[in-house]
Amino acid sequence: MRVLIIGAGLGGLTLLHGLRRAGIDARVFERSSYRATQPASYGIHLNADGLRALHACLPDENWKMIDAAGSPVPMIIRFHDPLRGVLATIDKRFPEDTTEPITKRRAISRGNLHEALLHNTHTDVDAEPLVHWEKTFTHYELHTHGVRAYFADGSHTDGDILVGADGSNSRVRHQRLPGLQRQELGIINIAGRVPLAGAVAAALPADFTDGSINNVVPARNGWMFLSTWPTGEGDNTDGSNGADEYVVWAWAGSRDSYPDGVENLDGIHLKQLVTERVHNWTTPLRAMVDATDAATITTVRLRTMPQLPEWSPSRVTLLGDAIHNMTPMAGIGANTALADADHLRRALTTGTDPVTAIGLYETGMRHDANQALALSTRNARNAALAGPTNRTMFRALLRASATIPALRRKIFGSSI
């Protein structure tokens, strides 16, 4: 079997390693160059699902790189009032998350994770690269016993299976499932990142800097998310200025809460918008925004795939953002992509014919993806679109849940 993987992102590279460990010939085709500059981005919290997938798919050397680059962080979610401290703390740690070496939750920079996944992918024993760079996929053709992928440079290659791991604007998805399109949520995040050093490190309390997930919930409109990640040597535009960690923050608001053309504003004007919205917040939060380099501040329009319908399997399938792109408001998009790669690896190594194996994978993938999509979309809408009455009720429930375990479990899940 020969598997063609379109896209050298986290899911595509994890699948590459997993298939090759299983003795399956797999190659990745990526449109960018090997060292293409990438903008600074969110770090990643690797949860138990993502870590199990990486450990199952990667060679030992690659896994050790991830283990060394990641920093243990607690699975704690805090909700803060902008002036009066913590409204509620949700501790979702499980024994395996804190004591089991493989599944112990880690924060890692996207750059370091990508570097670990690229390790030992330069050439195969027959000198053919495992990852072909500057290969822009255009379309595919299905044949009786395989699939042919075409590229913008006029070349093509043949395989038994084609996997679209080419991100949220997936060309593979556009051809395979042309009616399945991302939806606009009417929400825009203004996001920035600041080194955890100097005045910022001194001002922010430990609750904000221990790697937990923090949500600042004002009484009226808007919402702020913030967390810390280790600085990534693999990030091309890191913005850490020598600090070991940085804070990522994001202000979430409905599109109509911003001035027209907000997505065209530069970082200086975006910073002014957020500064206005937090002008009466507690000093540490205002100091964090004030210390953020405007060059790191940008807008992120929140979009999501709809709930995935059923479709008949073929020799072409998809994983990660290519099929279930979601908002960042649940923090599980990358982990879901990693789990996809592991599930597809297992399906393709069962010995069944490729189309049957893909059908089994897609059934499970749709189930898991639809749950993740629902959670991510609900979180985004609750954060940015809730009216004053709903916000007041939510803040009251948070306060009550801090002292009533049964209510806390009802709101945040039976596992708490």
C-alpha positions in Angstrom: 0.0 0.0 0.0 1.2 3.5 -0.8 -0.5 6.4 1.0 -0.3 10.0 -0.3 -0.7 12.6 2.4 -1.4 16.2 1.4 -0.1 18.6 4.0 2.8 18.6 6.4 0.9 19.8 9.4 0.7 18.1 12.8 -1.8 15.5 11.8 -0.2 14.7 8.4 3.3 14.2 9.8 2.0 12.1 12.7 0.2 9.9 10.2 3.4 9.6 8.1 5.4 8.3 11.1 2.6 5.9 12.2 2.2 4.3 8.8 5.9 3.9 8.2 6.3 2.3 11.6 3.7 -0.2 10.5 5.5 -0.9 7.3 3.3 1.1 5.0 4.8 3.3 2.3 3.6 6.9 3.0 4.7 10.2 1.6 3.8 13.8 2.4 3.3 16.6 -0.2 3.5 20.1 1.2 2.9 23.4 -0.7 5.3 25.5 1.4 9.1 25.3 1.5 10.9 23.5 4.3 11.8 26.6 6.3 9.0 28.8 5.3 8.4 31.6 7.8 5.3 31.0 9.9 3.6 33.7 12.0 3.6 33.4 15.8 0.6 31.4 17.0 -1.0 29.8 19.9 0.9 27.2 21.7 -0.6 23.8 22.2 -1.8 22.0 25.2 -1.3 18.3 24.5 -4.0 16.3 26.4 -4.1 12.6 27.0 -5.7 11.8 23.6 -3.1 13.7 21.7 -0.2 12.3 23.7 -1.4 8.7 23.3 -1.6 9.3 19.5 1.9 10.8 19.3 3.4 8.0 21.5 1.7 5.3 19.4 2.8 6.8 16.0 6.2 8.3 16.5 9.7 6.7 16.6 11.4 6.9 20.0 13.7 9.8 19.0 10.8 12.0 17.9 8.8 11.2 21.1 11.7 12.0 23.3 12.0 15.4 21.6 8.4 16.2 22.4 8.8 14.9 25.9 11.8 17.2 26.4 10.2 20.3 24.9 6.9 20.1 26.6 6.2 21.6 30.1 3.8 19.8 32.5 0.7 21.9 33.1 -2.4 21.2 35.1 -5.8 20.7 33.5 -7.4 23.5 35.5 -9.9 26.0 34.1 -10.4 29.2 36.0 -13.1 31.9 35.6 -12.2 35.3 36.8 -14.0 38.5 37.5 -12.0 41.4 36.0 -11.9 43.1 39.4 -12.8 40.6 42.2 -10.6 37.6 41.5 -11.6 34.0 40.9 -15.3 33.2 40.3 -14.8 29.4 40.0 -12.0 26.9 39.6 -12.6 23.7 37.6 -10.0 21.0 38.3 -10.3 18.4 35.5 -7.1 16.5 36.3 -7.3 12.7 36.3 -4.7 10.3 37.8 -3.3 9.4 34.3 -3.0 13.1 33.4 -0.7 13.8 36.4 1.2 10.6 37.1 1.4 8.5 33.9 4.5 9.5 31.9 2.8 9.3 28.5 -0.4 11.1 29.2 0.8 13.8 31.6 -0.6 17.0 30.1 2.0 19.2 28.5 2.2 22.7 27.0 4.4 22.9 24.0 5.1 25.5 21.3 3.7 24.7 17.9 7.2 25.2 16.4 8.9 22.7 18.8 6.2 20.2 18.1 6.5 20.6 14.4 10.3 20.3 14.6 9.9 17.0 16.5 7.5 15.7 13.9 9.9 16.6 11.1 12.9 14.8 12.7 14.2 12.0 10.4 11.8 12.8 7.5 14.4 14.1 5.1 15.2 11.0 3.1 14.3 7.4 2.9 16.7 4.5 2.4 16.0 4.8 -1.3 16.8 8.5 -1.2 13.3 9.6 -1.9 12.2 12.3 0.5 9.4 11.4 2.9 8.2 15.0 2.7 8.1 16.6 -0.7 8.2 20.4 -0.3 6.9 23.1 -2.6 4.3 20.7 -4.0 1.0 22.5 -4.3 -1.8 20.0 -4.7 -4.5 20.9 -7.3 -6.8 17.9 -7.7 -7.0 14.1 -7.8 -8.4 11.4 -10.0 -9.8 8.1 -8.7 -9.0 5.0 -10.6 -10.2 1.4 -10.1 -7.3 0.4 -7.8 -5.9 3.7 -6.7 -5.7 7.5 -6.9 -3.6 10.0 -8.7 -2.6 13.4 -7.2 -1.8 16.3 -9.4 0.4 19.3 -8.5 0.7 22.9 -9.7 4.2 22.3 -11.1 2.6 19.9 -13.7 3.7 16.7 -11.9 1.6 13.9 -10.5 2.0 10.8 -8.3 0.1 7.6 -7.8 -1.0 5.9 -4.6 -3.6 3.5 -3.2 -5.0 6.1 -0.8 -5.1 9.9 -0.6 -5.3 11.7 2.7 -6.2 15.4 2.9 -4.4 16.9 5.9 -4.2 20.3 4.2 -5.8 22.5 6.8 -9.0 24.5 7.0 -9.1 25.6 3.3 -8.4 22.0 2.2 -8.4 21.5 -1.5 -8.9 17.8 -1.0 -12.1 18.5 0.9 -13.3 21.0 -1.7 -13.2 18.2 -4.3 -14.2 15.2 -2.0 -17.1 16.9 -0.2 -17.8 20.1 -2.2 -20.9 21.0 -0.2 -19.2 20.9 3.2 -18.1 24.5 4.0 -17.0 26.3 7.0 -19.5 28.6 8.8 -19.0 32.1 10.0 -19.9 32.6 13.7 -19.9 36.4 13.7 -17.1 36.4 16.3 -13.7 38.0 16.1 -10.8 37.5 18.5 -8.1 40.1 19.0 -5.1 38.0 20.1 -1.6 39.0 21.3 1.4 37.4 23.0 3.8 38.9 25.6 7.0 37.5 27.2 6.4 36.4 30.7 9.3 38.5 32.1 9.9 41.8 33.9 6.9 43.8 34.9 4.4 41.3 33.4 5.9 38.4 35.4 5.9 40.4 38.5 2.3 41.6 38.1 0.5 38.5 37.1 -0.5 36.2 40.0 0.3 32.5 39.9 -3.2 31.6 38.8 -2.5 33.2 35.4 1.0 31.8 34.9 0.9 28.1 36.0 -0.2 26.9 32.5 -3.9 26.6 33.5 -6.6 27.9 31.2 -7.9 31.3 32.4 -11.1 33.0 31.3 -11.9 36.6 32.4 -15.6 37.1 32.4 -16.8 40.7 32.6 -20.3 41.6 33.6 -21.3 42.6 30.1 -19.9 42.1 26.7 -16.7 40.4 25.7 -14.4 37.7 27.2 -10.7 37.3 27.6 -8.8 34.1 27.4 -5.1 33.7 28.6 -2.6 31.0 29.3 1.2 30.5 29.3 3.3 28.4 27.0 7.1 27.7 26.9 9.1 29.6 24.3 9.6 27.6 21.2 13.0 27.3 19.5 11.2 25.9 16.5 9.1 29.1 16.1 10.3 31.3 13.4 8.6 34.4 14.8 8.7 33.7 18.4 8.4 37.2 20.0 9.7 35.9 23.4 12.7 38.3 23.6 14.7 35.7 25.5 12.0 34.8 28.0 11.4 31.1 28.8 7.6 31.5 28.6 5.1 33.8 27.1 1.5 34.6 27.7 -1.1 34.3 24.9 -4.3 36.4 25.5 -7.3 36.8 23.3 -10.3 39.2 23.5 -13.4 37.6 22.1 -16.3 39.7 20.9 -19.1 39.7 18.4 -18.3 41.3 15.1 -20.8 44.1 15.6 -19.0 45.1 18.9 -16.0 46.3 16.9 -15.7 49.2 14.4 -16.2 48.5 10.8 -13.0 47.2 9.1 -11.5 45.9 12.4 -9.7 43.1 10.5 -7.8 45.7 8.4 -6.5 47.5 11.5 -2.8 47.3 12.4 -1.6 46.0 15.8 -1.4 49.5 17.3 -5.0 50.2 16.7 -6.1 46.7 17.8 -4.2 47.2 21.0 -6.0 50.5 21.6 -9.4 48.7 21.1 -8.5 46.1 23.8 -7.0 48.7 26.1 -10.3 50.6 26.0 -12.3 47.4 26.9 -10.1 46.6 29.9 -9.5 50.1 31.2 -11.2 49.5 34.5 -9.9 46.0 35.0 -7.5 44.9 37.7 -3.9 46.3 37.3 -2.2 43.0 36.4 -4.5 42.4 33.4 -4.2 46.0 32.2 -0.4 45.8 32.6 -0.3 42.6 30.5 -2.1 44.2 27.6 -0.1 47.4 27.9 3.2 45.4 27.7 2.2 43.5 24.6 4.2 44.4 21.5 1.6 45.7 19.0 3.4 43.7 16.3 2.2 40.5 17.9 -1.5 41.5 17.9 -3.8 40.4 15.2 -7.4 39.5 14.6 -8.7 35.9 14.3 -12.1 35.4 12.6 -13.8 32.4 14.2 -15.2 29.9 11.8 -16.2 26.3 12.2 -17.3 23.3 10.2 -20.9 22.3 10.7 -21.8 19.0 12.2 -20.5 16.4 9.9 -23.0 14.3 7.9 -22.5 10.8 6.8 -21.0 10.0 3.4 -19.9 6.9 1.6 -16.2 6.0 1.9 -13.7 6.0 -0.9 -10.0 5.9 -1.4 -9.8 9.6 -0.4 -10.2 10.7 3.2 -9.5 13.6 5.4 -8.2 14.4 8.9 -7.8 17.3 11.3 -8.7 20.9 10.2 -9.2 19.7 6.7 -12.5 18.0 7.8 -13.4 19.4 11.2 -11.8 22.8 11.6 -13.2 24.3 14.8 -12.7 27.4 16.9 -9.9 27.6 19.5 -12.4 28.1 22.3 -12.2 24.5 23.5 -8.4 24.0 23.1 -8.8 20.6 21.5 -8.4 21.1 17.7 -4.8 20.0 17.5 -5.4 17.0 19.8 -8.3 15.9 17.7 -6.1 16.0 14.6 -3.4 13.9 16.3 -6.1 11.4 17.4 -7.4 11.2 13.8 -3.9 10.3 12.6 -3.6 7.5 15.1 -7.1 6.2 14.4 -6.5 6.2 10.6 -3.2 4.4 11.1 -4.9 1.7 13.1 -7.6 1.3 10.5 -5.2 1.0 7.7 -3.2 -1.7 9.5 -6.2 -4.1 10.1 -5.6 -6.0 6.9 -9.0 -5.1 5.4 -9.3 -3.5 2.0 -8.5 0.3 1.9 -12.1 1.5 1.4 -13.5 -0.6 4.2 -10.7 0.6 6.5 -11.4 4.2 5.6 -15.1 3.7 6.3 -14.3 2.4 9.8 -12.0 5.3 10.5 -14.5 7.9 9.2 -17.4 6.5 11.3 -15.4 7.0 14.5 -13.9 10.3 13.3 -17.3 11.8 12.6 -18.6 10.8 16.0 -15.6 12.3 17.9 -15.4 15.4 15.6 -19.1 16.3 16.0 -18.7 16.2 19.8 -15.6 18.5 19.6 -17.3 20.8 17.1 -20.4 21.2 19.3 -18.3 22.0 22.4 -16.0 24.4 20.6 -18.9 26.3 19.0 -20.9 26.5 22.2 -17.9 27.9 24.1 -17.3 30.5 21.4 -20.9 31.6 21.3 -21.2 31.7 25.1 -18.1 33.8 25.4 -18.8 36.4 22.6 -22.5 36.4 21.9 -24.2 36.1 25.2 -26.5 38.9 26.2 -26.4 40.8 29.5 -29.1 38.6 31.1 -27.3 35.3 30.1 -24.0 36.7 31.3 -25.4 37.7 34.7 -26.9 34.2 35.1 -23.7 32.5 34.0 -21.6 34.5 36.5 -24.1 33.7 39.3 -23.8 30.0 38.4 -20.0 30.2 38.5 -20.1 31.6 42.0 -22.6 29.0 43.2 -20.7 26.1 41.6 -17.6 27.1 43.6 -19.4 25.9 46.7 -21.9 23.3 45.4 -20.1 20.3 43.8 -23.3 18.8 42.4 -24.0 22.1 40.5 -20.4 22.2 39.3 -20.7 18.7 37.9 -23.9 19.5 36.1 -22.4 22.6 34.4 -18.9 21.2 33.6 -19.4 17.4 33.4 -19.8 14.3 35.5 -16.0 13.7 35.6 -15.4 16.7 37.8 
